[in-house]
Amino acid sequence: MPYKEKEIEKKYYSIGEVAEKFKVATSLIRYWEGEFDIIKPKKDKKGNRRFTREDLDKIQLIYHLVKEKGYTLAGAQEIIKKDLHKIQDTASMIQRLHEIRSFLTEIRDNLDAKQGEQ
């Protein structure tokens, strides 16, 4: 079995990288930072935001509530204040299920390609 290198996890992400990950504008990330108390990125000497993995998880939660579920900002804020841990668990479970689905789809496509070669 070939050796598989462990993927290196970044400690900090720029606002551009965060926006690209969620396919939104950087201005939206800055706006959400002002609207939601749970997003608190560190800032370097130049004032550039540096988001941690924890910040990304919180942005993922907000993205899920606002963009995928259709909540208003006020509605999302209320839900986060009431049941933050429950919502985080649900959102992470949904994210994991999406990853599993993508993986299974990739396997199916590979199997279909191999059968097409025969």
PyMOL commands that set and color helices and strands:
alter all, ss='L'
color gray80, all
select helices_A, chain A and resi 15-22+26-35+53-68+73-117
alter helices_A, ss='H'
color red, helices_A
select strands_A, chain A and resi 42-43+49-50
alter strands_A, ss='S'
color yellow, strands_A
deselect
rebuild
show_as cartoon
